Amino acid sequence: MIKVGAYEAKTQFSALLEKVERGEEVLITRHGKPVARLTKAQTASLEEIDDAIARILERRKDCSIGPGGWKAARDRGRKY
């Protein structure tokens, strides 16, 4: 893992992105303390996206609120 300060990361951002594209990780520090990490983005396949959508839609079936029910649900969540 490459460690760079915030100023260096700012001035060398394009070069750091190229390193990240090649699979390296970059840890950005400020005053010697870690504040951010650059890693290669992970892409999902169409199959993974379809599976995620199916899971969301399945869960949505269990969360139906009838007419006017949303107001009662809202009021139950209010503390004051």
mmCIF file of the N, C-alpha and C atoms, coordinates in Angstrom:
data_MODEL
# 
_entry.id   MODEL 
# 
loop_
_atom_site.group_PDB 
_atom_site.id 
_atom_site.type_symbol 
_atom_site.label_atom_id 
_atom_site.label_alt_id 
_atom_site.label_comp_id 
_atom_site.label_asym_id 
_atom_site.label_entity_id 
_atom_site.label_seq_id 
_atom_site.pdbx_PDB_ins_code 
_atom_site.Cartn_x 
_atom_site.Cartn_y 
_atom_site.Cartn_z 
_atom_site.occupancy 
_atom_site.B_iso_or_equiv 
_atom_site.pdbx_formal_charge 
_atom_site.auth_seq_id 
_atom_site.auth_comp_id 
_atom_site.auth_asym_id 
_atom_site.auth_atom_id 
_atom_site.pdbx_PDB_model_num 
ATOM 1   N N  . MET A 1 1  ? 0.854   -1.171  0.000   1.00 0.00 ? 1  MET A N  1 
ATOM 2   C CA . MET A 1 1  ? 0.000   0.000   0.000   1.00 0.00 ? 1  MET A CA 1 
ATOM 3   C C  . MET A 1 1  ? 0.900   1.235   0.000   1.00 0.00 ? 1  MET A C  1 
ATOM 4   N N  . ILE A 1 2  ? 0.528   2.184   -0.818  1.00 0.00 ? 2  ILE A N  1 
ATOM 5   C CA . ILE A 1 2  ? 1.265   3.438   -0.931  1.00 0.00 ? 2  ILE A CA 1 
ATOM 6   C C  . ILE A 1 2  ? 0.667   4.432   0.065   1.00 0.00 ? 2  ILE A C  1 
ATOM 7   N N  . LYS A 1 3  ? 1.516   5.135   0.820   1.00 0.00 ? 3  LYS A N  1 
ATOM 8   C CA . LYS A 1 3  ? 1.062   6.179   1.740   1.00 0.00 ? 3  LYS A CA 1 
ATOM 9   C C  . LYS A 1 3  ? 1.495   7.531   1.193   1.00 0.00 ? 3  LYS A C  1 
ATOM 10  N N  . VAL A 1 4  ? 0.544   8.453   1.088   1.00 0.00 ? 4  VAL A N  1 
ATOM 11  C CA . VAL A 1 4  ? 0.868   9.807   0.631   1.00 0.00 ? 4  VAL A CA 1 
ATOM 12  C C  . VAL A 1 4  ? 0.123   10.822  1.489   1.00 0.00 ? 4  VAL A C  1 
ATOM 13  N N  . GLY A 1 5  ? 0.712   11.988  1.617   1.00 0.00 ? 5  GLY A N  1 
ATOM 14  C CA . GLY A 1 5  ? 0.051   13.074  2.320   1.00 0.00 ? 5  GLY A CA 1 
ATOM 15  C C  . GLY A 1 5  ? -1.020  13.702  1.446   1.00 0.00 ? 5  GLY A C  1 
ATOM 16  N N  . ALA A 1 6  ? -1.903  14.459  2.069   1.00 0.00 ? 6  ALA A N  1 
ATOM 17  C CA . ALA A 1 6  ? -3.022  15.066  1.346   1.00 0.00 ? 6  ALA A CA 1 
ATOM 18  C C  . ALA A 1 6  ? -2.540  15.997  0.235   1.00 0.00 ? 6  ALA A C  1 
ATOM 19  N N  . TYR A 1 7  ? -1.524  16.794  0.508   1.00 0.00 ? 7  TYR A N  1 
ATOM 20  C CA . TYR A 1 7  ? -1.028  17.724  -0.512  1.00 0.00 ? 7  TYR A CA 1 
ATOM 21  C C  . TYR A 1 7  ? -0.458  16.961  -1.703  1.00 0.00 ? 7  TYR A C  1 
ATOM 22  N N  . GLU A 1 8  ? 0.336   15.924  -1.420  1.00 0.00 ? 8  GLU A N  1 
ATOM 23  C CA . GLU A 1 8  ? 0.902   15.125  -2.514  1.00 0.00 ? 8  GLU A CA 1 
ATOM 24  C C  . GLU A 1 8  ? -0.205  14.431  -3.305  1.00 0.00 ? 8  GLU A C  1 
ATOM 25  N N  . ALA A 1 9  ? -1.220  13.937  -2.604  1.00 0.00 ? 9  ALA A N  1 
ATOM 26  C CA . ALA A 1 9  ? -2.340  13.287  -3.293  1.00 0.00 ? 9  ALA A CA 1 
ATOM 27  C C  . ALA A 1 9  ? -3.027  14.274  -4.234  1.00 0.00 ? 9  ALA A C  1 
ATOM 28  N N  . LYS A 1 10 ? -3.160  15.513  -3.777  1.00 0.00 ? 10 LYS A N  1 
ATOM 29  C CA . LYS A 1 10 ? -3.797  16.543  -4.603  1.00 0.00 ? 10 LYS A CA 1 
ATOM 30  C C  . LYS A 1 10 ? -2.968  16.828  -5.852  1.00 0.00 ? 10 LYS A C  1 
ATOM 31  N N  . THR A 1 11 ? -1.671  16.953  -5.682  1.00 0.00 ? 11 THR A N  1 
ATOM 32  C CA . THR A 1 11 ? -0.828  17.330  -6.818  1.00 0.00 ? 11 THR A CA 1 
ATOM 33  C C  . THR A 1 11 ? -0.524  16.163  -7.747  1.00 0.00 ? 11 THR A C  1 
ATOM 34  N N  . GLN A 1 12 ? -0.600  14.940  -7.240  1.00 0.00 ? 12 GLN A N  1 
ATOM 35  C CA . GLN A 1 12 ? -0.266  13.754  -8.036  1.00 0.00 ? 12 GLN A CA 1 
ATOM 36  C C  . GLN A 1 12 ? -1.479  12.859  -8.272  1.00 0.00 ? 12 GLN A C  1 
ATOM 37  N N  . PHE A 1 13 ? -2.672  13.442  -8.252  1.00 0.00 ? 13 PHE A N  1 
ATOM 38  C CA . PHE A 1 13 ? -3.896  12.639  -8.295  1.00 0.00 ? 13 PHE A CA 1 
ATOM 39  C C  . PHE A 1 13 ? -3.978  11.735  -9.522  1.00 0.00 ? 13 PHE A C  1 
ATOM 40  N N  . SER A 1 14 ? -3.655  12.242  -10.686 1.00 0.00 ? 14 SER A N  1 
ATOM 41  C CA . SER A 1 14 ? -3.738  11.428  -11.907 1.00 0.00 ? 14 SER A CA 1 
ATOM 42  C C  . SER A 1 14 ? -2.808  10.227  -11.834 1.00 0.00 ? 14 SER A C  1 
ATOM 43  N N  . ALA A 1 15 ? -1.599  10.439  -11.354 1.00 0.00 ? 15 ALA A N  1 
ATOM 44  C CA . ALA A 1 15 ? -0.640  9.335   -11.236 1.00 0.00 ? 15 ALA A CA 1 
ATOM 45  C C  . ALA A 1 15 ? -1.123  8.312   -10.215 1.00 0.00 ? 15 ALA A C  1 
ATOM 46  N N  . LEU A 1 16 ? -1.719  8.782   -9.126  1.00 0.00 ? 16 LEU A N  1 
ATOM 47  C CA . LEU A 1 16 ? -2.246  7.861   -8.118  1.00 0.00 ? 16 LEU A CA 1 
ATOM 48  C C  . LEU A 1 16 ? -3.401  7.041   -8.687  1.00 0.00 ? 16 LEU A C  1 
ATOM 49  N N  . LEU A 1 17 ? -4.259  7.680   -9.479  1.00 0.00 ? 17 LEU A N  1 
ATOM 50  C CA . LEU A 1 17 ? -5.366  6.940   -10.096 1.00 0.00 ? 17 LEU A CA 1 
ATOM 51  C C  . LEU A 1 17 ? -4.852  5.843   -11.025 1.00 0.00 ? 17 LEU A C  1 
ATOM 52  N N  . GLU A 1 18 ? -3.793  6.124   -11.744 1.00 0.00 ? 18 GLU A N  1 
ATOM 53  C CA . GLU A 1 18 ? -3.209  5.099   -12.616 1.00 0.00 ? 18 GLU A CA 1 
ATOM 54  C C  . GLU A 1 18 ? -2.715  3.915   -11.795 1.00 0.00 ? 18 GLU A C  1 
ATOM 55  N N  . LYS A 1 19 ? -2.095  4.186   -10.655 1.00 0.00 ? 19 LYS A N  1 
ATOM 56  C CA . LYS A 1 19 ? -1.623  3.105   -9.791  1.00 0.00 ? 19 LYS A CA 1 
ATOM 57  C C  . LYS A 1 19 ? -2.798  2.289   -9.254  1.00 0.00 ? 19 LYS A C  1 
ATOM 58  N N  . VAL A 1 20 ? -3.871  2.981   -8.890  1.00 0.00 ? 20 VAL A N  1 
ATOM 59  C CA . VAL A 1 20 ? -5.062  2.292   -8.387  1.00 0.00 ? 20 VAL A CA 1 
ATOM 60  C C  . VAL A 1 20 ? -5.669  1.424   -9.482  1.00 0.00 ? 20 VAL A C  1 
ATOM 61  N N  . GLU A 1 21 ? -5.688  1.917   -10.714 1.00 0.00 ? 21 GLU A N  1 
ATOM 62  C CA . GLU A 1 21 ? -6.205  1.117   -11.837 1.00 0.00 ? 21 GLU A CA 1 
ATOM 63  C C  . GLU A 1 21 ? -5.412  -0.172  -12.011 1.00 0.00 ? 21 GLU A C  1 
ATOM 64  N N  . ARG A 1 22 ? -4.126  -0.139  -11.667 1.00 0.00 ? 22 ARG A N  1 
ATOM 65  C CA . ARG A 1 22 ? -3.276  -1.326  -11.779 1.00 0.00 ? 22 ARG A CA 1 
ATOM 66  C C  . ARG A 1 22 ? -3.416  -2.246  -10.573 1.00 0.00 ? 22 ARG A C  1 
ATOM 67  N N  . GLY A 1 23 ? -4.249  -1.860  -9.614  1.00 0.00 ? 23 GLY A N  1 
ATOM 68  C CA . GLY A 1 23 ? -4.517  -2.738  -8.481  1.00 0.00 ? 23 GLY A CA 1 
ATOM 69  C C  . GLY A 1 23 ? -3.868  -2.334  -7.168  1.00 0.00 ? 23 GLY A C  1 
ATOM 70  N N  . GLU A 1 24 ? -3.085  -1.273  -7.154  1.00 0.00 ? 24 GLU A N  1 
ATOM 71  C CA . GLU A 1 24 ? -2.460  -0.836  -5.909  1.00 0.00 ? 24 GLU A CA 1 
ATOM 72  C C  . GLU A 1 24 ? -3.466  -0.044  -5.076  1.00 0.00 ? 24 GLU A C  1 
ATOM 73  N N  . GLU A 1 25 ? -3.261  -0.020  -3.766  1.00 0.00 ? 25 GLU A N  1 
ATOM 74  C CA . GLU A 1 25 ? -4.077  0.792   -2.875  1.00 0.00 ? 25 GLU A CA 1 
ATOM 75  C C  . GLU A 1 25 ? -3.261  1.989   -2.430  1.00 0.00 ? 25 GLU A C  1 
ATOM 76  N N  . VAL A 1 26 ? -3.947  3.108   -2.227  1.00 0.00 ? 26 VAL A N  1 
ATOM 77  C CA . VAL A 1 26 ? -3.280  4.331   -1.798  1.00 0.00 ? 26 VAL A CA 1 
ATOM 78  C C  . VAL A 1 26 ? -3.951  4.811   -0.517  1.00 0.00 ? 26 VAL A C  1 
ATOM 79  N N  . LEU A 1 27 ? -3.151  5.016   0.510   1.00 0.00 ? 27 LEU A N  1 
ATOM 80  C CA . LEU A 1 27 ? -3.643  5.554   1.774   1.00 0.00 ? 27 LEU A CA 1 
ATOM 81  C C  . LEU A 1 27 ? -3.255  7.027   1.827   1.00 0.00 ? 27 LEU A C  1 
ATOM 82  N N  . ILE A 1 28 ? -4.247  7.886   2.003   1.00 0.00 ? 28 ILE A N  1 
ATOM 83  C CA . ILE A 1 28 ? -4.004  9.326   2.064   1.00 0.00 ? 28 ILE A CA 1 
ATOM 84  C C  . ILE A 1 28 ? -4.039  9.752   3.528   1.00 0.00 ? 28 ILE A C  1 
ATOM 85  N N  . THR A 1 29 ? -3.008  10.481  3.933   1.00 0.00 ? 29 THR A N  1 
ATOM 86  C CA . THR A 1 29 ? -2.907  10.916  5.321   1.00 0.00 ? 29 THR A CA 1 
ATOM 87  C C  . THR A 1 29 ? -2.944  12.434  5.410   1.00 0.00 ? 29 THR A C  1 
ATOM 88  N N  . ARG A 1 30 ? -3.340  12.908  6.574   1.00 0.00 ? 30 ARG A N  1 
ATOM 89  C CA . ARG A 1 30 ? -3.272  14.339  6.883   1.00 0.00 ? 30 ARG A CA 1 
ATOM 90  C C  . ARG A 1 30 ? -2.592  14.444  8.243   1.00 0.00 ? 30 ARG A C  1 
ATOM 91  N N  . HIS A 1 31 ? -1.481  15.126  8.269   1.00 0.00 ? 31 HIS A N  1 
ATOM 92  C CA . HIS A 1 31 ? -0.678  15.255  9.486   1.00 0.00 ? 31 HIS A CA 1 
ATOM 93  C C  . HIS A 1 31 ? -0.322  13.877  10.042  1.00 0.00 ? 31 HIS A C  1 
ATOM 94  N N  . GLY A 1 32 ? -0.038  12.936  9.138   1.00 0.00 ? 32 GLY A N  1 
ATOM 95  C CA . GLY A 1 32 ? 0.390   11.597  9.528   1.00 0.00 ? 32 GLY A CA 1 
ATOM 96  C C  . GLY A 1 32 ? -0.722  10.643  9.909   1.00 0.00 ? 32 GLY A C  1 
ATOM 97  N N  . LYS A 1 33 ? -1.963  11.106  9.921   1.00 0.00 ? 33 LYS A N  1 
ATOM 98  C CA . LYS A 1 33 ? -3.091  10.248  10.296  1.00 0.00 ? 33 LYS A CA 1 
ATOM 99  C C  . LYS A 1 33 ? -3.876  9.861   9.049   1.00 0.00 ? 33 LYS A C  1 
ATOM 100 N N  . PRO A 1 34 ? -4.230  8.578   8.909   1.00 0.00 ? 34 PRO A N  1 
ATOM 101 C CA . PRO A 1 34 ? -4.996  8.137   7.738   1.00 0.00 ? 34 PRO A CA 1 
ATOM 102 C C  . PRO A 1 34 ? -6.369  8.810   7.686   1.00 0.00 ? 34 PRO A C  1 
ATOM 103 N N  . VAL A 1 35 ? -6.726  9.314   6.499   1.00 0.00 ? 35 VAL A N  1 
ATOM 104 C CA . VAL A 1 35 ? -8.045  9.937   6.331   1.00 0.00 ? 35 VAL A CA 1 
ATOM 105 C C  . VAL A 1 35 ? -8.842  9.348   5.171   1.00 0.00 ? 35 VAL A C  1 
ATOM 106 N N  . ALA A 1 36 ? -8.167  8.707   4.218   1.00 0.00 ? 36 ALA A N  1 
ATOM 107 C CA . ALA A 1 36 ? -8.887  8.139   3.072   1.00 0.00 ? 36 ALA A CA 1 
ATOM 108 C C  . ALA A 1 36 ? -8.045  7.040   2.443   1.00 0.00 ? 36 ALA A C  1 
ATOM 109 N N  . ARG A 1 37 ? -8.736  6.144   1.738   1.00 0.00 ? 37 ARG A N  1 
ATOM 110 C CA . ARG A 1 37 ? -8.057  5.079   1.014   1.00 0.00 ? 37 ARG A CA 1 
ATOM 111 C C  . ARG A 1 37 ? -8.631  5.007   -0.392  1.00 0.00 ? 37 ARG A C  1 
ATOM 112 N N  . LEU A 1 38 ? -7.757  4.990   -1.380  1.00 0.00 ? 38 LEU A N  1 
ATOM 113 C CA . LEU A 1 38 ? -8.178  4.813   -2.767  1.00 0.00 ? 38 LEU A CA 1 
ATOM 114 C C  . LEU A 1 38 ? -7.979  3.351   -3.131  1.00 0.00 ? 38 LEU A C  1 
ATOM 115 N N  . THR A 1 39 ? -9.035  2.720   -3.608  1.00 0.00 ? 39 THR A N  1 
ATOM 116 C CA . THR A 1 39 ? -8.955  1.334   -4.061  1.00 0.00 ? 39 THR A CA 1 
ATOM 117 C C  . THR A 1 39 ? -9.669  1.217   -5.393  1.00 0.00 ? 39 THR A C  1 
ATOM 118 N N  . LYS A 1 40 ? -9.362  0.171   -6.112  1.00 0.00 ? 40 LYS A N  1 
ATOM 119 C CA . LYS A 1 40 ? -9.991  -0.052  -7.407  1.00 0.00 ? 40 LYS A CA 1 
ATOM 120 C C  . LYS A 1 40 ? -11.483 -0.322  -7.208  1.00 0.00 ? 40 LYS A C  1 
ATOM 121 N N  . ALA A 1 41 ? -12.296 0.312   -8.017  1.00 0.00 ? 41 ALA A N  1 
ATOM 122 C CA . ALA A 1 41 ? -13.745 0.130   -7.929  1.00 0.00 ? 41 ALA A CA 1 
ATOM 123 C C  . ALA A 1 41 ? -14.117 -1.275  -8.380  1.00 0.00 ? 41 ALA A C  1 
ATOM 124 N N  . GLN A 1 42 ? -15.080 -1.847  -7.687  1.00 0.00 ? 42 GLN A N  1 
ATOM 125 C CA . GLN A 1 42 ? -15.572 -3.165  -8.067  1.00 0.00 ? 42 GLN A CA 1 
ATOM 126 C C  . GLN A 1 42 ? -16.845 -2.985  -8.876  1.00 0.00 ? 42 GLN A C  1 
ATOM 127 N N  . THR A 1 43 ? -16.924 -3.697  -9.970  1.00 0.00 ? 43 THR A N  1 
ATOM 128 C CA . THR A 1 43 ? -18.119 -3.611  -10.801 1.00 0.00 ? 43 THR A CA 1 
ATOM 129 C C  . THR A 1 43 ? -18.947 -4.872  -10.618 1.00 0.00 ? 43 THR A C  1 
ATOM 130 N N  . ALA A 1 44 ? -20.241 -4.707  -10.663 1.00 0.00 ? 44 ALA A N  1 
ATOM 131 C CA . ALA A 1 44 ? -21.147 -5.835  -10.511 1.00 0.00 ? 44 ALA A CA 1 
ATOM 132 C C  . ALA A 1 44 ? -21.590 -6.319  -11.886 1.00 0.00 ? 44 ALA A C  1 
ATOM 133 N N  . SER A 1 45 ? -21.781 -7.619  -11.987 1.00 0.00 ? 45 SER A N  1 
ATOM 134 C CA . SER A 1 45 ? -22.276 -8.179  -13.240 1.00 0.00 ? 45 SER A CA 1 
ATOM 135 C C  . SER A 1 45 ? -23.778 -7.926  -13.342 1.00 0.00 ? 45 SER A C  1 
ATOM 136 N N  . LEU A 1 46 ? -24.314 -8.064  -14.526 1.00 0.00 ? 46 LEU A N  1 
ATOM 137 C CA . LEU A 1 46 ? -25.760 -7.887  -14.704 1.00 0.00 ? 46 LEU A CA 1 
ATOM 138 C C  . LEU A 1 46 ? -26.535 -8.890  -13.869 1.00 0.00 ? 46 LEU A C  1 
ATOM 139 N N  . GLU A 1 47 ? -26.003 -10.086 -13.724 1.00 0.00 ? 47 GLU A N  1 
ATOM 140 C CA . GLU A 1 47 ? -26.671 -11.111 -12.911 1.00 0.00 ? 47 GLU A CA 1 
ATOM 141 C C  . GLU A 1 47 ? -26.734 -10.671 -11.445 1.00 0.00 ? 47 GLU A C  1 
ATOM 142 N N  . GLU A 1 48 ? -25.648 -10.101 -10.930 1.00 0.00 ? 48 GLU A N  1 
ATOM 143 C CA . GLU A 1 48 ? -25.638 -9.630  -9.546  1.00 0.00 ? 48 GLU A CA 1 
ATOM 144 C C  . GLU A 1 48 ? -26.615 -8.478  -9.353  1.00 0.00 ? 48 GLU A C  1 
ATOM 145 N N  . ILE A 1 49 ? -26.698 -7.605  -10.334 1.00 0.00 ? 49 ILE A N  1 
ATOM 146 C CA . ILE A 1 49 ? -27.634 -6.484  -10.259 1.00 0.00 ? 49 ILE A CA 1 
ATOM 147 C C  . ILE A 1 49 ? -29.069 -6.993  -10.279 1.00 0.00 ? 49 ILE A C  1 
ATOM 148 N N  . ASP A 1 50 ? -29.371 -7.936  -11.161 1.00 0.00 ? 50 ASP A N  1 
ATOM 149 C CA . ASP A 1 50 ? -30.715 -8.515  -11.228 1.00 0.00 ? 50 ASP A CA 1 
ATOM 150 C C  . ASP A 1 50 ? -31.084 -9.199  -9.917  1.00 0.00 ? 50 ASP A C  1 
ATOM 151 N N  . ASP A 1 51 ? -30.134 -9.919  -9.315  1.00 0.00 ? 51 ASP A N  1 
ATOM 152 C CA . ASP A 1 51 ? -30.387 -10.581 -8.031  1.00 0.00 ? 51 ASP A CA 1 
ATOM 153 C C  . ASP A 1 51 ? -30.690 -9.558  -6.941  1.00 0.00 ? 51 ASP A C  1 
ATOM 154 N N  . ALA A 1 52 ? -29.938 -8.466  -6.913  1.00 0.00 ? 52 ALA A N  1 
ATOM 155 C CA . ALA A 1 52 ? -30.159 -7.425  -5.906  1.00 0.00 ? 52 ALA A CA 1 
ATOM 156 C C  . ALA A 1 52 ? -31.536 -6.792  -6.076  1.00 0.00 ? 52 ALA A C  1 
ATOM 157 N N  . ILE A 1 53 ? -31.929 -6.516  -7.302  1.00 0.00 ? 53 ILE A N  1 
ATOM 158 C CA . ILE A 1 53 ? -33.249 -5.940  -7.564  1.00 0.00 ? 53 ILE A CA 1 
ATOM 159 C C  . ILE A 1 53 ? -34.345 -6.901  -7.129  1.00 0.00 ? 53 ILE A C  1 
ATOM 160 N N  . ALA A 1 54 ? -34.170 -8.177  -7.420  1.00 0.00 ? 54 ALA A N  1 
ATOM 161 C CA . ALA A 1 54 ? -35.167 -9.178  -7.023  1.00 0.00 ? 54 ALA A CA 1 
ATOM 162 C C  . ALA A 1 54 ? -35.304 -9.231  -5.503  1.00 0.00 ? 54 ALA A C  1 
ATOM 163 N N  . ARG A 1 55 ? -34.184 -9.155  -4.774  1.00 0.00 ? 55 ARG A N  1 
ATOM 164 C CA . ARG A 1 55 ? -34.244 -9.172  -3.307  1.00 0.00 ? 55 ARG A CA 1 
ATOM 165 C C  . ARG A 1 55 ? -34.959 -7.935  -2.773  1.00 0.00 ? 55 ARG A C  1 
ATOM 166 N N  . ILE A 1 56 ? -34.698 -6.786  -3.372  1.00 0.00 ? 56 ILE A N  1 
ATOM 167 C CA . ILE A 1 56 ? -35.363 -5.550  -2.939  1.00 0.00 ? 56 ILE A CA 1 
ATOM 168 C C  . ILE A 1 56 ? -36.865 -5.647  -3.172  1.00 0.00 ? 56 ILE A C  1 
ATOM 169 N N  . LEU A 1 57 ? -37.259 -6.117  -4.348  1.00 0.00 ? 57 LEU A N  1 
ATOM 170 C CA . LEU A 1 57 ? -38.686 -6.234  -4.653  1.00 0.00 ? 57 LEU A CA 1 
ATOM 171 C C  . LEU A 1 57 ? -39.366 -7.247  -3.745  1.00 0.00 ? 57 LEU A C  1 
ATOM 172 N N  . GLU A 1 58 ? -38.680 -8.317  -3.394  1.00 0.00 ? 58 GLU A N  1 
ATOM 173 C CA . GLU A 1 58 ? -39.245 -9.329  -2.492  1.00 0.00 ? 58 GLU A CA 1 
ATOM 174 C C  . GLU A 1 58 ? -39.464 -8.736  -1.101  1.00 0.00 ? 58 GLU A C  1 
ATOM 175 N N  . ARG A 1 59 ? -38.518 -7.981  -0.616  1.00 0.00 ? 59 ARG A N  1 
ATOM 176 C CA . ARG A 1 59 ? -38.668 -7.352  0.702   1.00 0.00 ? 59 ARG A CA 1 
ATOM 177 C C  . ARG A 1 59 ? -39.767 -6.304  0.691   1.00 0.00 ? 59 ARG A C  1 
ATOM 178 N N  . ARG A 1 60 ? -39.931 -5.657  -0.434  1.00 0.00 ? 60 ARG A N  1 
ATOM 179 C CA . ARG A 1 60 ? -40.935 -4.608  -0.551  1.00 0.00 ? 60 ARG A CA 1 
ATOM 180 C C  . ARG A 1 60 ? -42.343 -5.170  -0.363  1.00 0.00 ? 60 ARG A C  1 
ATOM 181 N N  . LYS A 1 61 ? -42.553 -6.415  -0.761  1.00 0.00 ? 61 LYS A N  1 
ATOM 182 C CA . LYS A 1 61 ? -43.867 -7.045  -0.610  1.00 0.00 ? 61 LYS A CA 1 
ATOM 183 C C  . LYS A 1 61 ? -44.274 -7.117  0.855   1.00 0.00 ? 61 LYS A C  1 
ATOM 184 N N  . ASP A 1 62 ? -43.292 -7.290  1.749   1.00 0.00 ? 62 ASP A N  1 
ATOM 185 C CA . ASP A 1 62 ? -43.572 -7.421  3.176   1.00 0.00 ? 62 ASP A CA 1 
ATOM 186 C C  . ASP A 1 62 ? -43.812 -6.079  3.858   1.00 0.00 ? 62 ASP A C  1 
ATOM 187 N N  . CYS A 1 63 ? -43.612 -4.988  3.160   1.00 0.00 ? 63 CYS A N  1 
ATOM 188 C CA . CYS A 1 63 ? -43.695 -3.660  3.770   1.00 0.00 ? 63 CYS A CA 1 
ATOM 189 C C  . CYS A 1 63 ? -44.892 -2.867  3.280   1.00 0.00 ? 63 CYS A C  1 
ATOM 190 N N  . SER A 1 64 ? -45.952 -3.543  2.936   1.00 0.00 ? 64 SER A N  1 
ATOM 191 C CA . SER A 1 64 ? -47.097 -2.802  2.411   1.00 0.00 ? 64 SER A CA 1 
ATOM 192 C C  . SER A 1 64 ? -47.852 -2.117  3.546   1.00 0.00 ? 64 SER A C  1 
ATOM 193 N N  . ILE A 1 65 ? -48.237 -0.883  3.303   1.00 0.00 ? 65 ILE A N  1 
ATOM 194 C CA . ILE A 1 65 ? -49.024 -0.111  4.256   1.00 0.00 ? 65 ILE A CA 1 
ATOM 195 C C  . ILE A 1 65 ? -50.315 0.258   3.548   1.00 0.00 ? 65 ILE A C  1 
ATOM 196 N N  . GLY A 1 66 ? -51.419 -0.046  4.183   1.00 0.00 ? 66 GLY A N  1 
ATOM 197 C CA . GLY A 1 66 ? -52.715 0.225   3.583   1.00 0.00 ? 66 GLY A CA 1 
ATOM 198 C C  . GLY A 1 66 ? -53.014 1.712   3.514   1.00 0.00 ? 66 GLY A C  1 
ATOM 199 N N  . PRO A 1 67 ? -54.175 2.051   2.930   1.00 0.00 ? 67 PRO A N  1 
ATOM 200 C CA . PRO A 1 67 ? -54.564 3.456   2.804   1.00 0.00 ? 67 PRO A CA 1 
ATOM 201 C C  . PRO A 1 67 ? -54.594 4.135   4.172   1.00 0.00 ? 67 PRO A C  1 
ATOM 202 N N  . GLY A 1 68 ? -53.924 5.258   4.284   1.00 0.00 ? 68 GLY A N  1 
ATOM 203 C CA . GLY A 1 68 ? -53.885 5.986   5.553   1.00 0.00 ? 68 GLY A CA 1 
ATOM 204 C C  . GLY A 1 68 ? -52.921 5.399   6.564   1.00 0.00 ? 68 GLY A C  1 
ATOM 205 N N  . GLY A 1 69 ? -52.419 4.223   6.277   1.00 0.00 ? 69 GLY A N  1 
ATOM 206 C CA . GLY A 1 69 ? -51.518 3.563   7.215   1.00 0.00 ? 69 GLY A CA 1 
ATOM 207 C C  . GLY A 1 69 ? -50.191 4.265   7.363   1.00 0.00 ? 69 GLY A C  1 
ATOM 208 N N  . TRP A 1 70 ? -49.792 4.997   6.355   1.00 0.00 ? 70 TRP A N  1 
ATOM 209 C CA . TRP A 1 70 ? -48.504 5.687   6.438   1.00 0.00 ? 70 TRP A CA 1 
ATOM 210 C C  . TRP A 1 70 ? -48.534 6.780   7.487   1.00 0.00 ? 70 TRP A C  1 
ATOM 211 N N  . LYS A 1 71 ? -49.709 7.401   7.684   1.00 0.00 ? 71 LYS A N  1 
ATOM 212 C CA . LYS A 1 71 ? -49.807 8.447   8.706   1.00 0.00 ? 71 LYS A CA 1 
ATOM 213 C C  . LYS A 1 71 ? -49.646 7.846   10.101  1.00 0.00 ? 71 LYS A C  1 
ATOM 214 N N  . ALA A 1 72 ? -50.273 6.707   10.322  1.00 0.00 ? 72 ALA A N  1 
ATOM 215 C CA . ALA A 1 72 ? -50.143 6.039   11.618  1.00 0.00 ? 72 ALA A CA 1 
ATOM 216 C C  . ALA A 1 72 ? -48.701 5.597   11.844  1.00 0.00 ? 72 ALA A C  1 
ATOM 217 N N  . ALA A 1 73 ? -48.072 5.076   10.799  1.00 0.00 ? 73 ALA A N  1 
ATOM 218 C CA . ALA A 1 73 ? -46.676 4.658   10.913  1.00 0.00 ? 73 ALA A CA 1 
ATOM 219 C C  . ALA A 1 73 ? -45.791 5.862   11.214  1.00 0.00 ? 73 ALA A C  1 
ATOM 220 N N  . ARG A 1 74 ? -46.052 6.975   10.554  1.00 0.00 ? 74 ARG A N  1 
ATOM 221 C CA . ARG A 1 74 ? -45.290 8.200   10.802  1.00 0.00 ? 74 ARG A CA 1 
ATOM 222 C C  . ARG A 1 74 ? -45.472 8.660   12.238  1.00 0.00 ? 74 ARG A C  1 
ATOM 223 N N  . ASP A 1 75 ? -46.719 8.660   12.703  1.00 0.00 ? 75 ASP A N  1 
ATOM 224 C CA . ASP A 1 75 ? -47.002 9.143   14.054  1.00 0.00 ? 75 ASP A CA 1 
ATOM 225 C C  . ASP A 1 75 ? -46.386 8.240   15.118  1.00 0.00 ? 75 ASP A C  1 
ATOM 226 N N  . ARG A 1 76 ? -46.319 6.936   14.866  1.00 0.00 ? 76 ARG A N  1 
ATOM 227 C CA . ARG A 1 76 ? -45.670 6.024   15.815  1.00 0.00 ? 76 ARG A CA 1 
ATOM 228 C C  . ARG A 1 76 ? -44.185 6.330   15.932  1.00 0.00 ? 76 ARG A C  1 
ATOM 229 N N  . GLY A 1 77 ? -43.599 6.824   14.865  1.00 0.00 ? 77 GLY A N  1 
ATOM 230 C CA . GLY A 1 77 ? -42.175 7.133   14.874  1.00 0.00 ? 77 GLY A CA 1 
ATOM 231 C C  . GLY A 1 77 ? -41.839 8.474   15.499  1.00 0.00 ? 77 GLY A C  1 
ATOM 232 N N  . ARG A 1 78 ? -42.836 9.299   15.727  1.00 0.00 ? 78 ARG A N  1 
ATOM 233 C CA . ARG A 1 78 ? -42.597 10.624  16.315  1.00 0.00 ? 78 ARG A CA 1 
ATOM 234 C C  . ARG A 1 78 ? -42.455 10.502  17.825  1.00 0.00 ? 78 ARG A C  1 
ATOM 235 N N  . LYS A 1 79 ? -41.521 11.241  18.358  1.00 0.00 ? 79 LYS A N  1 
ATOM 236 C CA . LYS A 1 79 ? -41.320 11.225  19.807  1.00 0.00 ? 79 LYS A CA 1 
ATOM 237 C C  . LYS A 1 79 ? -42.033 12.389  20.475  1.00 0.00 ? 79 LYS A C  1 
ATOM 238 N N  . TYR A 1 80 ? -42.272 13.465  19.741  1.00 0.00 ? 80 TYR A N  1 
ATOM 239 C CA . TYR A 1 80 ? -42.868 14.656  20.342  1.00 0.00 ? 80 TYR A CA 1 
ATOM 240 C C  . TYR A 1 80 ? -44.039 15.125  19.536  1.00 0.00 ? 80 TYR A C  1 
# 
